[in-house]
Amino acid sequence: MSNPFPPEWPVPVSIAPEKLAEIQSEFAREWLRIAESMNQGGLTPPADRRFGSSAWAANPASLLAAHTYLLSAKTLNQMVDALQVTEPVRNRLRFSTMQWIEAVSPANFMATNPDVQQALIQSEGQSLRKGMENLFQDMQKGRLSQTDESKFALGENVAVTPGSVVYQNQVMQLIQYAPATDKVHKVPLLLVPPCINKYYILDLQPQNSFVRHAVEQGYTVFLVSWRNPLASDNDGIDKATWADYLQHGVLQAIDIACAISRQKQINALGFCVGGTLLASALALAHAQGKDPVSSLTLLTTLLDFEETGVLNVFVDELQAQMRETQIGAGGLMSARELGTTFSFLRPGELVWNYVVGNYLKGEAPPAFDLLYWNADGTNLPGPFFTWYFRNTYLENNLKVAGRVQIDGHALDLGTLSMPSYIYGSRDDHIVPWHSAYASSHILRGPLRFVLGASGHIAGVINPPAKNRRCYWAHDASNQPAEMPGTPENWLHGATEHAGSWWPDWSSWLATHSGPLVKAPTKSGNTRYKPLEDAPGSYVKLRA
């Protein structure tokens, strides 16, 4: 995990005396309450899933440790909030304090976790033996297991929507999916997933596949499957740039989708970094005098990187220069480092929870397709990563017209005037929904913004059949002529709807997809012939 501290660290810090006295007084009152409850035998498990079991409830000493830990954690966070420092420094301190607090939880150690002790006794030591086996297996893999990976296989029970690879080059394969309806919309749809992870987050299992849903709604779907560069590759992929991903990735895929469908324009959707790549590529196409997309969908995408949430703790000039020195001219940003960084954004859920379950209790993590995908990370070419880091997170150059130039063409996202559907997730810690909404101030065409419940992934992968969660949108009766200036004003006028946002998007997309025509009987055309069945070979390369 990268160093979260700014280059000027250390800095002098202090807390106003009256504020410090207030924090100390509150700590003393809470500690006295805990002690009195302990003496009277009335100490109950705290409202924290780590300490809620019967084993904790039956052990007064462990309950005291849990309450003391939570009180200390609360006090530490109050002290960080009260420090008289700049907000960037405070955010880094909050992040580092969170890491320390999560790591020292009494639930994380055999000696202080009665659940672990109970499992050890009841299993006659087998839980410890199995835990050591799990640890050694993970050490061999070089990562923490979050799911039973043996239950999944690409092309067998994940990424199984029928289709064919119709093109490949150094950076991507292009998949065309087989139709599931007799008639399809005339205008096809291209999906551009993030290149930081594998594409099949959009095509997990049939019951939660976004790709399958789109195909079943009568769309001819193309999808970019990014290559996973490996250290053993010797064809120069480790020197691929942001421009390469735009020209030979997104724009090449658009050209081929147009050629196969015989359409001058297609619809395009980008997810997360894929959305940033897609919007950048369309701005580049506009600068080249082209207009190949009739509608644009952006899912949890940043175009304005002013507010990037917790990831901002890793962003400063020192980090940018270090990466540019290491891999700016060639080399790889490893999937392992990227995965570790994202896991420690939520260490309680994505790290320590599995340390306790896998190693201390000897449990096998349950099979979960999303976590299988999460563990299947990708490497990134060094020049691509360093350009992206500096021009987006550090300097926020993309949103400024003309500041970024690709192959001699100045990019201006404000030239994108096609109808756009922008989706944000309300609890997204990677792309805060306020920042997803900020794209509405950059794009110039008719806009529809939709806010879904849950986080970065679970909010997006929310199939209608499960009827879970909810979303907020402006109905036709209260749709404003212009997007409100602030996301809060937008939300104030939005209506909450139960279930998935996918049908809302599909209905919107249908209005930009032309009439229904007879579905194609085969993939590709005379120039772009099927090379292999989906999911293709690029997605099967493991970092």
Residue pairs with C-beta under 8 A, 6 or more apart in sequence:
1 337
1 340
1 341
1 344
2 314
2 319
2 337
2 341
3 319
4 92
4 95
4 96
4 313
4 314
5 92
5 96
6 88
6 89
6 92
6 316
6 318
7 316
7 317
7 318
9 89
9 92
11 85
11 89
13 83
13 84
13 85
13 89
14 83
14 84
15 23
15 79
15 82
15 83
15 84
16 82
16 84
19 82
20 79
20 82
23 75
23 78
23 79
23 82
26 75
26 78
27 71
27 75
30 71
31 68
31 71
34 43
34 64
34 67
34 68
34 71
37 43
37 44
38 60
38 63
38 64
41 60
43 60
43 63
43 64
43 67
44 57
44 63
45 51
45 52
45 53
45 56
45 57
45 63
45 66
46 52
46 66
46 67
46 70
48 66
48 70
50 66
50 105
50 107
50 348
51 62
51 63
51 66
51 107
53 114
53 115
55 62
55 114
55 115
55 117
55 118
56 62
56 63
56 66
56 114
56 115
57 63
58 114
59 114
62 106
62 112
62 113
62 114
65 106
65 112
66 106
66 107
69 104
69 105
69 106
73 101
76 97
76 101
77 94
77 97
77 101
80 90
80 93
80 94
80 97
81 90
81 94
83 89
83 90
83 93
85 93
88 312
91 310
91 312
91 313
92 313
95 310
95 313
98 347
99 344
99 347
102 347
102 348
102 351
102 352
103 347
103 352
105 348
105 352
106 112
106 113
107 113
107 115
107 352
107 356
108 352
108 355
108 356
108 360
109 360
110 116
110 117
110 120
110 360
113 356
113 360
115 361
116 127
116 356
116 360
116 361
119 127
119 361
119 362
120 127
120 128
123 362
126 362
127 360
127 361
127 362
127 363
128 362
129 362
130 362
130 363
131 358
131 359
131 360
131 361
131 362
132 359
133 362
134 145
134 358
134 359
134 362
134 364
135 358
135 359
137 145
138 144
138 145
138 358
142 336
143 336
143 339
143 375
144 343
144 351
144 354
144 355
144 358
145 354
145 358
145 365
145 375
146 350
146 354
146 365
146 368
146 371
146 374
146 375
147 365
147 366
147 367
147 368
147 371
147 372
147 375
148 364
148 365
148 366
148 367
149 372
149 375
151 157
151 367
151 372
152 158
152 367
152 369
152 372
154 200
154 535
154 539
154 540
155 533
155 534
155 535
155 540
157 205
158 200
158 203
158 204
158 205
158 369
158 372
158 373
159 199
159 200
159 203
159 204
159 534
159 535
159 539
160 203
160 205
160 206
160 535
161 177
161 203
161 206
161 209
161 211
161 212
161 215
161 534
162 177
162 178
162 533
162 534
163 175
163 176
163 177
163 178
163 221
163 223
163 523
163 533
163 534
164 175
164 176
164 178
164 523
164 524
164 530
164 531
164 532
164 533
164 534
165 173
165 174
165 175
165 225
165 530
165 531
165 532
165 533
165 534
165 536
165 537
166 174
166 175
166 176
166 256
166 260
166 523
166 524
166 528
166 529
166 530
166 531
167 173
167 174
167 252
167 253
167 256
167 528
167 531
168 174
168 531
168 536
168 538
169 248
169 252
170 227
170 235
170 236
170 237
170 240
170 244
170 248
171 226
171 227
171 237
171 240
171 244
171 245
171 248
171 249
172 224
172 225
172 226
172 227
172 248
172 249
172 252
172 253
172 538
173 224
173 225
173 227
173 531
173 536
173 537
173 538
173 539
174 222
174 223
174 224
174 225
174 252
174 253
174 256
174 257
175 222
175 223
175 224
175 225
175 534
175 535
175 536
176 220
176 221
176 222
176 257
176 260
176 523
176 524
177 211
177 215
177 220
177 221
177 222
177 223
177 534
178 215
178 523
179 215
179 220
179 519
179 520
180 212
180 215
180 216
181 215
181 216
181 218
181 519
182 518
182 519
183 218
183 516
183 517
183 518
183 519
184 218
184 219
184 220
184 516
184 517
184 518
184 519
184 520
185 218
185 219
185 220
185 510
185 513
185 514
185 515
185 516
185 517
186 261
186 263
186 513
186 514
186 515
186 516
186 517
187 261
187 263
187 265
187 266
187 267
187 294
187 512
187 513
187 514
188 219
188 220
188 221
188 222
188 257
188 260
188 261
188 263
188 266
188 267
189 214
189 219
189 220
189 221
189 222
189 266
189 267
189 268
189 269
189 509
189 513
190 221
190 222
190 223
190 224
190 253
190 254
190 257
190 266
190 267
190 268
190 269
191 199
191 202
191 210
191 211
191 214
191 221
191 222
191 223
191 224
191 269
191 270
191 271
191 274
192 224
192 250
192 253
192 268
192 269
192 270
192 271
192 274
192 275
192 277
192 278
193 199
193 201
193 202
193 223
193 224
193 225
193 226
193 271
193 272
193 274
194 271
194 272
194 273
194 274
195 226
195 245
195 273
195 274
195 277
195 378
195 380
196 272
196 273
196 338
196 377
196 378
196 380
197 373
197 374
197 376
197 377
197 378
198 225
198 226
198 228
198 373
198 376
198 377
198 378
198 539
199 223
199 224
199 225
199 226
199 539
200 373
200 535
200 539
201 271
201 370
201 373
201 457
201 461
202 209
202 210
202 211
202 223
202 271
202 461
203 209
203 210
203 211
203 212
203 223
203 535
204 369
204 370
204 373
204 461
205 369
206 212
207 463
207 465
207 466
208 369
208 461
208 463
208 466
209 463
210 460
210 461
210 463
210 502
211 221
211 223
213 463
213 464
213 502
213 506
214 221
214 506
215 221
217 506
217 510
218 516
219 267
219 509
219 513
220 261
220 519
220 520
222 253
222 256
222 257
222 260
222 266
224 249
224 250
224 253
224 274
225 535
225 536
225 538
225 539
226 249
226 378
226 538
227 237
227 538
227 541
228 335
228 378
228 379
228 538
228 539
228 541
228 542
228 543
229 237
229 238
229 240
229 332
229 378
229 379
229 380
229 381
230 332
230 379
230 541
230 543
231 332
231 379
237 381
238 330
238 331
238 332
238 381
238 382
239 329
239 330
239 381
239 382
239 383
240 381
240 383
240 384
241 381
241 383
241 384
241 387
242 280
242 383
242 384
242 387
242 388
242 391
242 406
243 406
243 407
244 384
245 277
245 384
246 277
246 280
246 281
246 284
246 406
247 281
247 284
247 406
247 407
249 277
249 281
250 277
250 278
250 280
250 281
251 281
251 284
251 285
251 292
254 266
254 268
254 281
254 285
254 292
254 293
255 292
256 528
257 263
257 266
258 264
258 265
258 266
258 292
259 525
259 527
259 528
260 523
260 524
260 525
260 528
264 292
265 291
265 292
265 293
265 294
266 292
266 293
266 294
267 293
267 294
267 295
267 296
267 297
267 509
267 512
267 513
268 278
268 282
268 293
268 295
268 296
268 297
269 275
269 278
269 296
269 297
269 298
269 299
270 276
270 277
270 278
270 279
270 296
270 297
270 298
270 299
270 301
271 299
271 300
271 301
271 460
272 299
272 300
272 301
272 430
272 431
272 456
273 388
274 301
275 298
275 299
275 300
275 301
275 302
275 303
276 301
276 302
276 303
276 392
276 398
278 296
278 298
279 296
279 298
279 301
279 303
279 398
279 413
279 416
279 439
279 443
280 398
280 404
280 406
280 411
280 413
282 292
282 293
282 296
282 416
283 411
283 412
283 413
283 415
283 416
284 406
284 407
284 409
284 411
285 291
285 292
285 293
286 412
286 415
286 416
287 409
287 410
287 411
287 412
287 415
288 409
293 418
294 418
294 419
294 512
295 418
295 419
295 420
295 421
295 509
295 512
295 513
296 416
296 418
296 419
296 420
296 421
296 443
296 445
297 420
297 421
297 422
297 423
297 505
297 509
298 420
298 421
298 422
298 423
298 436
298 439
299 423
299 460
300 423
300 424
300 425
300 428
300 430
300 431
300 436
300 456
300 459
300 460
301 422
301 431
301 436
301 439
302 308
302 392
302 431
302 435
302 436
302 439
303 398
303 399
303 413
303 438
303 439
303 442
303 443
304 396
304 399
304 435
304 438
304 439
304 441
304 442
305 392
305 393
305 396
305 398
305 399
305 435
306 396
306 435
306 438
307 432
307 434
307 435
307 438
308 315
308 393
308 431
308 432
308 435
309 428
309 429
309 430
309 431
309 432
309 435
310 345
310 429
311 345
311 393
311 430
312 393
314 341
315 389
315 393
315 394
316 394
317 394
319 389
320 386
320 389
320 390
320 394
323 333
323 382
323 385
323 386
323 389
324 386
324 390
326 382
327 333
327 382
327 383
327 385
327 386
328 382
328 383
328 386
329 382
329 383
330 381
330 382
330 383
331 382
332 379
332 380
332 381
332 382
333 379
333 380
333 381
333 382
333 385
334 379
334 543
335 377
335 378
335 379
335 543
336 377
336 543
338 377
338 380
339 374
339 375
339 377
342 350
342 430
343 350
343 351
344 350
344 351
345 429
345 430
346 429
354 365
357 363
357 365
358 364
358 365
365 371
370 457
370 458
370 461
376 542
377 543
378 543
379 543
391 397
391 398
391 404
392 398
397 403
397 404
398 404
398 411
398 413
399 413
399 442
401 410
401 411
401 412
401 413
401 414
402 410
402 411
402 412
404 410
404 411
405 411
413 442
413 443
414 442
414 443
414 444
415 444
416 442
416 443
416 444
416 445
417 443
417 444
417 445
418 445
419 445
419 446
419 447
419 448
419 512
420 439
420 443
420 445
420 446
420 447
420 448
421 447
421 448
421 450
421 505
421 508
421 509
422 436
422 437
422 439
422 440
422 443
422 447
422 448
422 449
422 450
423 436
423 449
423 450
423 451
423 452
423 460
423 501
423 505
424 431
424 433
424 434
424 435
424 436
424 437
424 449
424 450
424 451
424 452
425 431
425 433
425 436
425 451
425 452
425 453
425 454
425 455
425 456
425 458
425 459
425 460
426 433
426 451
426 452
426 453
426 454
426 459
426 472
427 453
427 454
427 455
427 459
428 436
428 455
428 456
428 459
429 455
429 456
430 456
431 456
433 451
433 487
434 487
437 449
437 487
437 490
440 447
440 449
440 483
441 483
447 483
448 473
448 474
448 508
449 473
449 474
449 483
449 490
450 471
450 472
450 473
450 501
450 504
450 505
451 471
451 472
451 473
451 491
451 494
452 459
452 460
452 462
452 469
452 470
452 471
452 472
452 501
453 459
453 469
453 470
453 471
454 462
454 469
458 469
459 469
462 468
462 469
462 500
462 501
462 502
463 500
463 502
464 499
464 500
464 502
464 503
466 500
467 498
467 499
467 500
468 499
468 500
469 499
469 500
470 496
470 497
470 498
470 499
471 496
471 497
471 499
471 500
471 501
471 504
472 491
472 494
472 495
472 496
472 497
473 494
473 495
473 497
473 501
473 504
474 480
474 490
474 493
474 494
474 495
475 495
478 493
478 495
480 493
483 490
484 490
484 492
484 493
497 504
522 530
523 530
524 530
